[in-house]
Amino acid sequence: MHVEPMTPQGYDQLLREFKYLKDVEKPRVNQEKQRAAELGDRSENAEYHAAKEKLRHIDKRLFYLNSMIEKAQIIDPSVLDHSRVHFGATVEICDTQNEEEFSYSICGTLESEPENALISVHSPLARAMLGKEEGDEFSVQLPGGKKSFEVLSITYRDIFSLKKNIRGEEDFGFK
């Protein structure tokens, strides 16, 4: 089975969303559907069909979240050795062609925010960096072509302190 690495906080958020959808949102939408069904002819009942569609989306999301929970490999990056690039590391790299510097933090799929330099451990760049040490050079095929980088530094920074898009219950539902 394919494992899905994530931080303890990422796993907790995954569980919160799963429980909210299962225990709050799905029963609420089921009630909506039941009320709409009581209005009569279901074939032309827009509220009934809308509730059915919401339930379908909730069930699909629950199925996906459940599969992620089953595959979860919880890793606390703060206790790992920071001499090499690993899950949870923040890596400062330099493009060897133009000397441009970048910083990326490697995290789980559900925790990633590429626009905020939080990249999935499964991304080509993260996979190319894994296991490297300061001073190591590596090449990676990116959408813009093959690039070469040098690892400048490897540090640990809490992933959730870097996130800009932390979802709460108001984001879990299907309104």
C-alpha positions as CSV (number, residue, x, y, z in Angstrom):
1,M,0.0,0.0,0.0
2,H,1.2,3.5,-0.9
3,V,1.8,5.6,2.2
4,E,1.0,9.3,2.6
5,P,3.4,11.1,4.9
6,M,1.9,14.0,6.9
7,T,2.7,16.0,10.1
8,P,0.8,15.3,13.3
9,Q,-1.1,18.6,12.8
10,G,-1.9,17.7,9.2
11,Y,-3.3,14.3,10.4
12,D,-5.4,16.1,13.1
13,Q,-6.9,18.4,10.5
14,L,-7.7,15.5,8.3
15,L,-9.5,13.8,11.1
16,R,-11.4,17.0,12.0
17,E,-12.6,17.4,8.5
18,F,-13.6,13.7,8.3
19,K,-15.5,13.8,11.6
20,Y,-17.2,17.1,10.7
21,L,-18.5,15.8,7.3
22,K,-19.6,12.5,8.8
23,D,-21.2,13.8,12.0
24,V,-22.4,17.2,11.2
25,E,-22.6,18.0,7.4
26,K,-23.9,14.7,6.1
27,P,-26.8,14.5,8.7
28,R,-27.7,18.1,8.0
29,V,-27.9,17.5,4.2
30,N,-29.8,14.3,4.8
31,Q,-32.4,16.3,6.7
32,E,-32.5,18.9,3.8
33,K,-33.1,16.0,1.4
34,Q,-35.8,14.5,3.6
35,R,-37.6,17.9,3.9
36,A,-37.4,18.4,0.2
37,A,-38.8,14.9,-0.5
38,E,-41.8,15.6,1.7
39,L,-42.7,18.5,-0.6
40,G,-44.0,16.0,-3.2
41,D,-43.0,15.1,-6.8
42,R,-39.2,14.4,-6.7
43,S,-38.8,14.5,-10.4
44,E,-39.2,18.3,-10.6
45,N,-38.0,19.1,-7.1
46,A,-34.8,21.2,-7.3
47,E,-34.2,21.2,-3.6
48,Y,-34.3,17.4,-3.5
49,H,-31.9,17.1,-6.4
50,A,-29.6,19.7,-4.9
51,A,-29.5,17.9,-1.6
52,K,-28.8,14.6,-3.4
53,E,-25.9,16.2,-5.3
54,K,-24.5,17.6,-2.0
55,L,-24.7,14.1,-0.5
56,R,-22.8,12.7,-3.5
57,H,-20.0,15.3,-3.0
58,I,-19.9,14.6,0.7
59,D,-19.6,10.9,0.2
60,K,-16.9,11.3,-2.4
61,R,-14.9,13.6,-0.1
62,L,-15.4,11.1,2.9
63,F,-14.2,8.3,0.7
64,Y,-11.1,10.3,-0.3
65,L,-10.4,11.4,3.3
66,N,-10.8,7.8,4.6
67,S,-8.3,6.5,2.1
68,M,-5.8,9.3,3.1
69,I,-6.4,8.3,6.8
70,E,-5.7,4.7,6.0
71,K,-2.5,5.5,4.1
72,A,-1.3,8.1,6.7
73,Q,2.3,7.9,7.9
74,I,2.5,10.4,10.7
75,I,6.0,12.0,10.8
76,D,7.2,14.6,13.3
77,P,9.9,16.5,11.4
78,S,11.1,18.3,14.5
79,V,12.7,15.1,15.8
80,L,14.5,14.1,12.5
81,D,18.2,14.7,11.7
82,H,18.5,18.0,9.8
83,S,21.8,17.2,8.1
84,R,20.0,15.8,5.1
85,V,16.8,16.9,3.2
86,H,13.8,14.9,4.4
87,F,10.1,15.2,4.9
88,G,9.4,18.5,6.9
89,A,12.8,20.1,6.0
90,T,12.9,23.7,4.8
91,V,15.6,23.8,2.1
92,E,17.3,26.9,0.7
93,I,18.5,26.2,-2.9
94,C,20.3,28.2,-5.6
95,D,19.7,27.8,-9.3
96,T,23.2,27.1,-10.6
97,Q,22.6,29.0,-13.9
98,N,21.4,32.3,-12.7
99,E,22.3,32.2,-8.9
100,E,18.6,32.8,-8.0
101,E,17.8,31.5,-4.5
102,F,14.6,29.8,-3.4
103,S,13.3,28.3,-0.2
104,Y,10.9,25.4,0.0
105,S,9.4,23.3,2.8
106,I,8.6,19.6,2.0
107,C,5.3,18.5,3.4
108,G,2.4,16.1,2.8
109,T,0.0,16.3,-0.2
110,L,-2.9,17.7,1.9
111,E,-0.6,20.2,3.6
112,S,1.0,21.5,0.5
113,E,0.6,25.1,-0.7
114,P,3.0,25.5,-3.7
115,E,2.1,29.2,-3.9
116,N,3.5,29.6,-0.4
117,A,6.6,27.4,-1.0
118,L,5.1,24.4,0.8
119,I,5.7,21.6,-1.7
120,S,4.4,18.0,-1.6
121,V,6.9,15.3,-0.8
122,H,5.7,13.7,-4.1
123,S,6.6,16.7,-6.3
124,P,9.5,16.3,-8.7
125,L,11.5,19.0,-7.0
126,A,11.0,17.5,-3.5
127,R,11.9,14.0,-4.7
128,A,15.1,15.3,-6.3
129,M,16.1,17.1,-3.0
130,L,15.4,14.2,-0.6
131,G,18.6,12.8,0.9
132,K,20.8,15.7,-0.2
133,E,23.2,17.6,2.1
134,E,24.3,21.2,2.2
135,G,26.6,21.8,-0.8
136,D,25.1,19.0,-2.9
137,E,24.1,19.7,-6.4
138,F,21.2,18.1,-8.2
139,S,19.2,18.3,-11.4
140,V,15.5,17.9,-11.9
141,Q,13.1,18.0,-14.8
142,L,10.6,20.7,-14.2
143,P,7.7,22.0,-16.4
144,G,10.0,24.8,-17.6
145,G,12.8,22.3,-18.5
146,K,15.7,20.7,-16.8
147,K,17.2,22.8,-13.9
148,S,20.3,22.4,-11.7
149,F,20.4,23.5,-8.1
150,E,22.7,23.6,-5.2
151,V,21.5,23.0,-1.6
152,L,22.5,26.0,0.5
153,S,21.0,25.1,3.8
154,I,18.6,22.7,5.5
155,T,16.6,23.8,8.5
156,Y,13.4,22.8,10.3
157,R,10.4,25.2,10.5
158,D,7.0,24.1,11.6
159,I,4.9,23.5,8.5
160,F,1.7,24.9,10.1
161,S,3.4,28.1,11.0
162,L,4.2,28.6,7.3
163,K,0.7,27.8,6.0
164,K,-1.6,30.6,4.8
165,N,-4.6,28.5,4.0
166,I,-5.6,26.6,7.2
167,R,-9.1,25.2,6.7
168,G,-11.7,25.3,9.5
169,E,-15.2,23.8,9.9
170,E,-16.6,26.7,7.8
171,D,-14.5,25.4,4.9
172,F,-15.4,21.7,5.3
173,G,-19.1,22.0,4.4
174,F,-21.0,21.9,1.1
175,K,-23.2,25.0,1.2
